[in-house]
Amino acid sequence: MKILIIFASFLIVAAITTAHALDSDCSTGPVDLKVDSYTLSPNPFCIGKKACATVTGKLKAPVTQGAKLKFEGKFAGQVVYSKTLDLCILLAQQGYPCPVPTTLTSLTLCMPIEGNVIADTPVELEIVTINGNGNTIFCRSATVTAKHC
């Protein structure tokens, strides 16, 4: 069953991104969400303003309590941004408490873009979402750049 999910993880990515898509699957094994497509908006992202993201795909397992969002940004091989968040708290704030069922068809999450990131500098970003059962929900990576708009 197809689902439309807007994960807060992509919103936090907005803290260090612009118009660049999360263009690479960095999963090393099975995933609970096969990503078919995604959009990030606005385009480009602006530090200090709100951003939203849409991910489409097939959710193979419910998103359960204990799910995490992990972000790591690197510049010249050095970590310049790292954050781990409780995915279920973020989803609940938008009206979708865990467990999020595999039958979910729409979920909208938007968050402000954090201001404590490097602007105008390409950063290698990896976003990993881990389900409460320990499975990877999805992993995406890209080179991204934040902007002051």
CYANA upper distance limits for C-alpha pairs under 8 A (distance plus 0.5 A):
  1 MET  CA     58 LYS  CA      6.45
  1 MET  CA     59 LEU  CA      8.08
  1 MET  CA    102 THR  CA      8.03
  1 MET  CA    103 THR  CA      7.15
  2 LYS  CA     56 THR  CA      7.76
  2 LYS  CA     57 GLY  CA      6.16
  2 LYS  CA     58 LYS  CA      5.37
  2 LYS  CA     59 LEU  CA      7.91
  2 LYS  CA    103 THR  CA      8.34
  2 LYS  CA    105 THR  CA      7.55
  3 ILE  CA     56 THR  CA      6.32
  3 ILE  CA     57 GLY  CA      6.06
  3 ILE  CA     58 LYS  CA      6.17
  3 ILE  CA     59 LEU  CA      7.18
  3 ILE  CA    102 THR  CA      8.00
  3 ILE  CA    103 THR  CA      7.41
  3 ILE  CA    104 LEU  CA      6.29
  3 ILE  CA    105 THR  CA      5.04
  3 ILE  CA    106 SER  CA      7.21
  4 LEU  CA     54 THR  CA      7.48
  4 LEU  CA     55 VAL  CA      6.46
  4 LEU  CA     56 THR  CA      5.07
  4 LEU  CA     57 GLY  CA      7.17
  4 LEU  CA    104 LEU  CA      7.79
  4 LEU  CA    105 THR  CA      5.65
  4 LEU  CA    106 SER  CA      5.35
  4 LEU  CA    107 LEU  CA      7.00
  5 ILE  CA     54 THR  CA      6.36
  5 ILE  CA     55 VAL  CA      5.52
  5 ILE  CA     56 THR  CA      6.44
  5 ILE  CA     57 GLY  CA      8.41
  5 ILE  CA    104 LEU  CA      8.49
  5 ILE  CA    105 THR  CA      7.89
  5 ILE  CA    106 SER  CA      6.40
  5 ILE  CA    107 LEU  CA      5.58
  5 ILE  CA    108 THR  CA      7.57
  6 ILE  CA     10 PHE  CA      8.23
  6 ILE  CA     52 CYS  CA      7.90
  6 ILE  CA     53 ALA  CA      5.74
  6 ILE  CA     54 THR  CA      4.73
  6 ILE  CA     55 VAL  CA      5.97
  6 ILE  CA    106 SER  CA      8.31
  6 ILE  CA    107 LEU  CA      6.00
  6 ILE  CA    108 THR  CA      5.71
  6 ILE  CA    109 LEU  CA      6.02
  7 PHE  CA     11 LEU  CA      7.63
  7 PHE  CA     53 ALA  CA      7.18
  7 PHE  CA     54 THR  CA      7.55
  7 PHE  CA     55 VAL  CA      7.70
  7 PHE  CA     91 LEU  CA      8.14
  7 PHE  CA    107 LEU  CA      8.40
  7 PHE  CA    108 THR  CA      8.22
  7 PHE  CA    109 LEU  CA      6.72
  8 ALA  CA     12 ILE  CA      6.85
  8 ALA  CA     52 CYS  CA      8.44
  8 ALA  CA     53 ALA  CA      8.08
  8 ALA  CA     87 LEU  CA      7.76
  8 ALA  CA     90 LEU  CA      6.91
  8 ALA  CA     91 LEU  CA      7.81
  8 ALA  CA    109 LEU  CA      6.31
  8 ALA  CA    110 CYS  CA      7.29
  8 ALA  CA    111 MET  CA      7.68
  9 SER  CA     13 VAL  CA      6.77
  9 SER  CA     69 LEU  CA      6.34
  9 SER  CA     70 LYS  CA      8.30
  9 SER  CA     71 PHE  CA      8.48
  9 SER  CA     87 LEU  CA      8.25
  9 SER  CA    127 ILE  CA      7.62
  9 SER  CA    129 THR  CA      8.07
 10 PHE  CA     14 ALA  CA      6.98
 10 PHE  CA     40 LEU  CA      7.94
 10 PHE  CA     52 CYS  CA      7.97
 10 PHE  CA     53 ALA  CA      6.25
 10 PHE  CA    127 ILE  CA      8.38
 11 LEU  CA     15 ALA  CA      7.81
 11 LEU  CA     51 ALA  CA      6.37
 11 LEU  CA     52 CYS  CA      6.11
 11 LEU  CA     53 ALA  CA      6.60
 11 LEU  CA    109 LEU  CA      8.26
 11 LEU  CA    110 CYS  CA      6.85
 11 LEU  CA    111 MET  CA      6.31
 11 LEU  CA    112 PRO  CA      8.09
 11 LEU  CA    113 ILE  CA      7.61
 12 ILE  CA     16 ILE  CA      8.32
 12 ILE  CA    111 MET  CA      7.71
 12 ILE  CA    112 PRO  CA      8.40
 12 ILE  CA    113 ILE  CA      6.91
 12 ILE  CA    114 GLU  CA      7.97
 13 VAL  CA     17 THR  CA      6.62
 13 VAL  CA     71 PHE  CA      7.95
 13 VAL  CA    125 LEU  CA      8.40
 13 VAL  CA    127 ILE  CA      8.08
 14 ALA  CA     18 THR  CA      7.49
 14 ALA  CA     45 PHE  CA      6.49
 14 ALA  CA     46 CYS  CA      8.31
 14 ALA  CA     47 ILE  CA      8.33
 14 ALA  CA     51 ALA  CA      7.04
 14 ALA  CA    113 ILE  CA      6.06
 14 ALA  CA    114 GLU  CA      8.40
 14 ALA  CA    146 ALA  CA      8.05
 15 ALA  CA     45 PHE  CA      8.40
 15 ALA  CA     47 ILE  CA      6.78
 15 ALA  CA    112 PRO  CA      8.49
 15 ALA  CA    113 ILE  CA      4.92
 15 ALA  CA    114 GLU  CA      5.37
 15 ALA  CA    115 GLY  CA      7.45
 15 ALA  CA    117 VAL  CA      7.13
 15 ALA  CA    146 ALA  CA      7.27
 16 ILE  CA     47 ILE  CA      8.38
 16 ILE  CA     73 GLY  CA      8.46
 16 ILE  CA    113 ILE  CA      8.48
 16 ILE  CA    117 VAL  CA      6.63
 16 ILE  CA    118 ILE  CA      7.68
 16 ILE  CA    119 ALA  CA      8.08
 16 ILE  CA    123 VAL  CA      8.00
 16 ILE  CA    144 VAL  CA      6.96
 16 ILE  CA    145 THR  CA      6.27
 16 ILE  CA    146 ALA  CA      5.11
 17 THR  CA     44 PRO  CA      8.21
 17 THR  CA     45 PHE  CA      6.70
 17 THR  CA    144 VAL  CA      5.07
 17 THR  CA    145 THR  CA      5.03
 17 THR  CA    146 ALA  CA      5.03
 17 THR  CA    147 LYS  CA      8.12
 18 THR  CA     43 ASN  CA      7.00
 18 THR  CA     44 PRO  CA      4.84
 18 THR  CA     45 PHE  CA      5.14
 18 THR  CA     46 CYS  CA      7.80
 18 THR  CA    144 VAL  CA      6.59
 18 THR  CA    145 THR  CA      5.76
 18 THR  CA    146 ALA  CA      5.87
 18 THR  CA    147 LYS  CA      7.16
 19 ALA  CA     40 LEU  CA      8.17
 19 ALA  CA     43 ASN  CA      5.49
 19 ALA  CA     44 PRO  CA      4.85
 19 ALA  CA     45 PHE  CA      7.14
 19 ALA  CA    144 VAL  CA      8.33
 20 HIS  CA     44 PRO  CA      8.48
 20 HIS  CA    142 ALA  CA      8.00
 20 HIS  CA    143 THR  CA      7.70
 20 HIS  CA    144 VAL  CA      6.27
 20 HIS  CA    145 THR  CA      8.23
 21 ALA  CA     39 THR  CA      8.09
 21 ALA  CA     40 LEU  CA      7.97
 21 ALA  CA    142 ALA  CA      7.47
 22 LEU  CA    140 ARG  CA      6.34
 22 LEU  CA    141 SER  CA      6.00
 22 LEU  CA    142 ALA  CA      5.47
 22 LEU  CA    143 THR  CA      8.42
 23 ASP  CA    140 ARG  CA      7.50
 23 ASP  CA    141 SER  CA      6.89
 23 ASP  CA    142 ALA  CA      6.11
 24 SER  CA    140 ARG  CA      6.02
 24 SER  CA    141 SER  CA      5.65
 24 SER  CA    142 ALA  CA      6.71
 25 ASP  CA    138 PHE  CA      8.41
 25 ASP  CA    139 CYS  CA      6.35
 25 ASP  CA    140 ARG  CA      5.26
 25 ASP  CA    141 SER  CA      6.95
 26 CYS  CA    126 GLU  CA      8.22
 26 CYS  CA    139 CYS  CA      5.61
 26 CYS  CA    140 ARG  CA      5.80
 26 CYS  CA    141 SER  CA      6.65
 27 SER  CA     31 VAL  CA      7.73
 27 SER  CA    136 THR  CA      8.14
 27 SER  CA    138 PHE  CA      7.05
 27 SER  CA    139 CYS  CA      5.60
 27 SER  CA    140 ARG  CA      7.92
 30 PRO  CA    135 ASN  CA      8.30
 30 PRO  CA    136 THR  CA      7.64
 31 VAL  CA    135 ASN  CA      7.17
 31 VAL  CA    136 THR  CA      5.54
 31 VAL  CA    137 ILE  CA      5.59
 31 VAL  CA    138 PHE  CA      6.21
 32 ASP  CA     59 LEU  CA      6.24
 32 ASP  CA     60 LYS  CA      5.45
 32 ASP  CA     61 ALA  CA      6.17
 32 ASP  CA    131 ASN  CA      8.40
 32 ASP  CA    135 ASN  CA      7.32
 32 ASP  CA    136 THR  CA      6.71
 32 ASP  CA    137 ILE  CA      4.87
 32 ASP  CA    138 PHE  CA      7.28
 33 LEU  CA     57 GLY  CA      6.84
 33 LEU  CA     58 LYS  CA      6.06
 33 LEU  CA     59 LEU  CA      4.96
 33 LEU  CA     60 LYS  CA      6.53
 33 LEU  CA     61 ALA  CA      8.35
 33 LEU  CA    137 ILE  CA      5.70
 33 LEU  CA    138 PHE  CA      6.30
 34 LYS  CA     57 GLY  CA      5.84
 34 LYS  CA     58 LYS  CA      6.01
 34 LYS  CA     59 LEU  CA      7.29
 34 LYS  CA    138 PHE  CA      7.66
 35 VAL  CA     55 VAL  CA      7.21
 35 VAL  CA     56 THR  CA      6.41
 35 VAL  CA     57 GLY  CA      5.06
 35 VAL  CA     58 LYS  CA      7.57
 35 VAL  CA    138 PHE  CA      7.95
 36 ASP  CA     55 VAL  CA      8.05
 36 ASP  CA     56 THR  CA      6.01
 36 ASP  CA     57 GLY  CA      5.29
 36 ASP  CA     58 LYS  CA      8.40
 37 SER  CA     55 VAL  CA      6.28
 37 SER  CA     56 THR  CA      5.71
 37 SER  CA     57 GLY  CA      7.41
 38 TYR  CA     53 ALA  CA      7.64
 38 TYR  CA     54 THR  CA      5.62
 38 TYR  CA     55 VAL  CA      4.60
 38 TYR  CA     56 THR  CA      6.51
 39 THR  CA     53 ALA  CA      6.06
 39 THR  CA     54 THR  CA      5.53
 39 THR  CA     55 VAL  CA      7.09
 40 LEU  CA     51 ALA  CA      7.96
 40 LEU  CA     52 CYS  CA      6.47
 40 LEU  CA     53 ALA  CA      4.81
 40 LEU  CA     54 THR  CA      6.90
 41 SER  CA     45 PHE  CA      7.36
 41 SER  CA     51 ALA  CA      6.21
 41 SER  CA     52 CYS  CA      5.84
 41 SER  CA     53 ALA  CA      6.62
 42 PRO  CA     51 ALA  CA      6.56
 42 PRO  CA     52 CYS  CA      7.71
 44 PRO  CA    147 LYS  CA      8.13
 45 PHE  CA     49 LYS  CA      8.29
 45 PHE  CA     51 ALA  CA      7.21
 45 PHE  CA    113 ILE  CA      8.32
 45 PHE  CA    146 ALA  CA      7.31
 45 PHE  CA    147 LYS  CA      7.19
 46 CYS  CA     50 LYS  CA      8.36
 46 CYS  CA    113 ILE  CA      7.52
 46 CYS  CA    146 ALA  CA      7.25
 46 CYS  CA    147 LYS  CA      5.74
 46 CYS  CA    148 HIS  CA      5.98
 46 CYS  CA    149 CYS  CA      5.79
 47 ILE  CA    113 ILE  CA      5.76
 47 ILE  CA    114 GLU  CA      6.66
 47 ILE  CA    115 GLY  CA      5.89
 47 ILE  CA    146 ALA  CA      7.07
 47 ILE  CA    147 LYS  CA      6.46
 47 ILE  CA    148 HIS  CA      5.90
 47 ILE  CA    149 CYS  CA      7.60
 48 GLY  CA    112 PRO  CA      6.68
 48 GLY  CA    113 ILE  CA      5.56
 48 GLY  CA    114 GLU  CA      6.21
 48 GLY  CA    115 GLY  CA      5.82
 48 GLY  CA    148 HIS  CA      8.47
 49 LYS  CA    112 PRO  CA      5.63
 49 LYS  CA    113 ILE  CA      5.95
 50 LYS  CA    110 CYS  CA      7.09
 50 LYS  CA    111 MET  CA      5.81
 50 LYS  CA    112 PRO  CA      4.39
 50 LYS  CA    113 ILE  CA      6.28
 51 ALA  CA    110 CYS  CA      6.08
 51 ALA  CA    111 MET  CA      6.19
 51 ALA  CA    112 PRO  CA      6.52
 51 ALA  CA    113 ILE  CA      7.02
 52 CYS  CA    108 THR  CA      8.32
 52 CYS  CA    109 LEU  CA      6.68
 52 CYS  CA    110 CYS  CA      4.90
 52 CYS  CA    111 MET  CA      7.17
 53 ALA  CA    108 THR  CA      8.50
 53 ALA  CA    109 LEU  CA      7.67
 53 ALA  CA    110 CYS  CA      7.70
 54 THR  CA    108 THR  CA      8.18
 58 LYS  CA    102 THR  CA      8.33
 59 LEU  CA    102 THR  CA      5.80
 60 LYS  CA    102 THR  CA      6.90
 61 ALA  CA    101 PRO  CA      7.96
 61 ALA  CA    102 THR  CA      6.43
 62 PRO  CA     99 PRO  CA      6.36
 62 PRO  CA    100 VAL  CA      5.70
 62 PRO  CA    101 PRO  CA      5.18
 62 PRO  CA    102 THR  CA      5.75
 63 VAL  CA     67 ALA  CA      7.24
 63 VAL  CA     88 CYS  CA      8.38
 63 VAL  CA     98 CYS  CA      6.68
 63 VAL  CA     99 PRO  CA      5.78
 63 VAL  CA    100 VAL  CA      5.38
 63 VAL  CA    101 PRO  CA      7.37
 63 VAL  CA    131 ASN  CA      6.35
 63 VAL  CA    132 GLY  CA      7.43
 64 THR  CA     88 CYS  CA      7.79
 64 THR  CA     98 CYS  CA      5.72
 64 THR  CA     99 PRO  CA      4.93
 64 THR  CA    100 VAL  CA      7.13
 64 THR  CA    131 ASN  CA      6.67
 64 THR  CA    132 GLY  CA      5.40
 64 THR  CA    133 ASN  CA      7.67
 65 GLN  CA     88 CYS  CA      6.61
 65 GLN  CA     98 CYS  CA      6.29
 65 GLN  CA     99 PRO  CA      6.97
 65 GLN  CA    131 ASN  CA      8.26
 65 GLN  CA    132 GLY  CA      5.67
 66 GLY  CA     86 ASP  CA      7.39
 66 GLY  CA     87 LEU  CA      8.14
 66 GLY  CA     88 CYS  CA      7.53
 66 GLY  CA    131 ASN  CA      7.24
 66 GLY  CA    132 GLY  CA      4.63
 66 GLY  CA    133 ASN  CA      8.17
 67 ALA  CA     86 ASP  CA      6.64
 67 ALA  CA     87 LEU  CA      5.78
 67 ALA  CA     88 CYS  CA      6.60
 67 ALA  CA    129 THR  CA      7.71
 67 ALA  CA    130 ILE  CA      5.93
 67 ALA  CA    131 ASN  CA      4.70
 67 ALA  CA    132 GLY  CA      4.75
 67 ALA  CA    133 ASN  CA      8.28
 67 ALA  CA    134 GLY  CA      8.45
 68 LYS  CA     84 THR  CA      7.15
 68 LYS  CA     85 LEU  CA      6.10
 68 LYS  CA     86 ASP  CA      5.23
 68 LYS  CA     87 LEU  CA      5.38
 68 LYS  CA     88 CYS  CA      8.12
 68 LYS  CA    129 THR  CA      6.15
 68 LYS  CA    130 ILE  CA      5.66
 68 LYS  CA    131 ASN  CA      7.05
 68 LYS  CA    132 GLY  CA      7.99
 69 LEU  CA     83 LYS  CA      8.46
 69 LEU  CA     84 THR  CA      5.93
 69 LEU  CA     85 LEU  CA      5.57
 69 LEU  CA     86 ASP  CA      6.84
 69 LEU  CA     87 LEU  CA      6.25
 69 LEU  CA    127 ILE  CA      7.67
 69 LEU  CA    128 VAL  CA      6.52
 69 LEU  CA    129 THR  CA      5.10
 69 LEU  CA    130 ILE  CA      7.06
 70 LYS  CA     82 SER  CA      8.07
 70 LYS  CA     83 LYS  CA      6.37
 70 LYS  CA     84 THR  CA      4.92
 70 LYS  CA     85 LEU  CA      7.12
 70 LYS  CA    127 ILE  CA      6.21
 70 LYS  CA    128 VAL  CA      5.60
 70 LYS  CA    129 THR  CA      6.66
 70 LYS  CA    130 ILE  CA      8.45
 71 PHE  CA     81 TYR  CA      7.95
 71 PHE  CA     82 SER  CA      5.90
 71 PHE  CA     83 LYS  CA      5.70
 71 PHE  CA     84 THR  CA      6.84
 71 PHE  CA    125 LEU  CA      7.64
 71 PHE  CA    126 GLU  CA      6.31
 71 PHE  CA    127 ILE  CA      5.23
 71 PHE  CA    128 VAL  CA      7.07
 72 GLU  CA     79 VAL  CA      7.33
 72 GLU  CA     80 VAL  CA      8.22
 72 GLU  CA     81 TYR  CA      6.02
 72 GLU  CA     82 SER  CA      4.94
 72 GLU  CA     83 LYS  CA      7.22
 72 GLU  CA    125 LEU  CA      6.22
 72 GLU  CA    126 GLU  CA      5.91
 72 GLU  CA    127 ILE  CA      7.27
 73 GLY  CA     79 VAL  CA      6.26
 73 GLY  CA     80 VAL  CA      6.14
 73 GLY  CA     81 TYR  CA      5.25
 73 GLY  CA     82 SER  CA      6.85
 73 GLY  CA    123 VAL  CA      6.38
 73 GLY  CA    124 GLU  CA      5.90
 73 GLY  CA    125 LEU  CA      4.80
 73 GLY  CA    126 GLU  CA      6.97
 74 LYS  CA     78 GLN  CA      5.64
 74 LYS  CA     79 VAL  CA      4.85
 74 LYS  CA     80 VAL  CA      5.88
 74 LYS  CA     81 TYR  CA      7.41
 74 LYS  CA    123 VAL  CA      6.02
 74 LYS  CA    124 GLU  CA      5.53
 74 LYS  CA    125 LEU  CA      6.96
 75 PHE  CA     79 VAL  CA      7.04
 75 PHE  CA     80 VAL  CA      6.93
 75 PHE  CA    122 PRO  CA      7.73
 75 PHE  CA    123 VAL  CA      5.68
 75 PHE  CA    124 GLU  CA      6.89
 81 TYR  CA    117 VAL  CA      7.68
 86 ASP  CA     90 LEU  CA      7.13
 87 LEU  CA     91 LEU  CA      6.63
 88 CYS  CA     92 ALA  CA      6.43
 88 CYS  CA     97 PRO  CA      6.81
 88 CYS  CA     98 CYS  CA      6.06
 89 ILE  CA     93 GLN  CA      6.73
 89 ILE  CA     97 PRO  CA      8.05
 90 LEU  CA     94 GLN  CA      7.33
 91 LEU  CA     95 GLY  CA      7.08
 91 LEU  CA     96 TYR  CA      5.61
 91 LEU  CA     97 PRO  CA      6.34
 91 LEU  CA     98 CYS  CA      7.88
 91 LEU  CA    109 LEU  CA      7.86
 92 ALA  CA     96 TYR  CA      5.24
 92 ALA  CA     97 PRO  CA      4.63
 92 ALA  CA     98 CYS  CA      7.56
 93 GLN  CA     97 PRO  CA      8.36
 94 GLN  CA    108 THR  CA      7.52
 94 GLN  CA    109 LEU  CA      6.59
 96 TYR  CA    100 VAL  CA      7.17
 96 TYR  CA    107 LEU  CA      7.84
100 VAL  CA    104 LEU  CA      7.55
117 VAL  CA    146 ALA  CA      7.94
118 ILE  CA    146 ALA  CA      7.28
119 ALA  CA    145 THR  CA      7.15
119 ALA  CA    146 ALA  CA      5.25
119 ALA  CA    147 LYS  CA      5.86
119 ALA  CA    148 HIS  CA      7.35
120 ASP  CA    145 THR  CA      6.17
120 ASP  CA    146 ALA  CA      6.14
120 ASP  CA    147 LYS  CA      6.20
121 THR  CA    145 THR  CA      5.98
121 THR  CA    146 ALA  CA      7.59
122 PRO  CA    143 THR  CA      6.54
122 PRO  CA    144 VAL  CA      5.87
122 PRO  CA    145 THR  CA      5.20
122 PRO  CA    146 ALA  CA      8.43
123 VAL  CA    143 THR  CA      5.87
123 VAL  CA    144 VAL  CA      5.78
123 VAL  CA    145 THR  CA      6.61
124 GLU  CA    141 SER  CA      7.77
124 GLU  CA    142 ALA  CA      6.35
124 GLU  CA    143 THR  CA      4.95
124 GLU  CA    144 VAL  CA      6.94
125 LEU  CA    141 SER  CA      5.91
125 LEU  CA    142 ALA  CA      5.95
125 LEU  CA    143 THR  CA      6.51
125 LEU  CA    144 VAL  CA      7.22
126 GLU  CA    139 CYS  CA      7.69
126 GLU  CA    140 ARG  CA      6.35
126 GLU  CA    141 SER  CA      4.78
126 GLU  CA    142 ALA  CA      7.28
127 ILE  CA    139 CYS  CA      6.04
127 ILE  CA    140 ARG  CA      5.81
127 ILE  CA    141 SER  CA      6.69
128 VAL  CA    136 THR  CA      7.74
128 VAL  CA    137 ILE  CA      8.17
128 VAL  CA    138 PHE  CA      6.58
128 VAL  CA    139 CYS  CA      4.89
128 VAL  CA    140 ARG  CA      7.19
129 THR  CA    136 THR  CA      6.42
129 THR  CA    137 ILE  CA      5.75
129 THR  CA    138 PHE  CA      6.05
129 THR  CA    139 CYS  CA      6.85
130 ILE  CA    134 GLY  CA      6.43
130 ILE  CA    135 ASN  CA      6.22
130 ILE  CA    136 THR  CA      4.98
130 ILE  CA    137 ILE  CA      5.92
130 ILE  CA    138 PHE  CA      7.97
131 ASN  CA    135 ASN  CA      5.75
131 ASN  CA    136 THR  CA      6.48
131 ASN  CA    137 ILE  CA      6.29
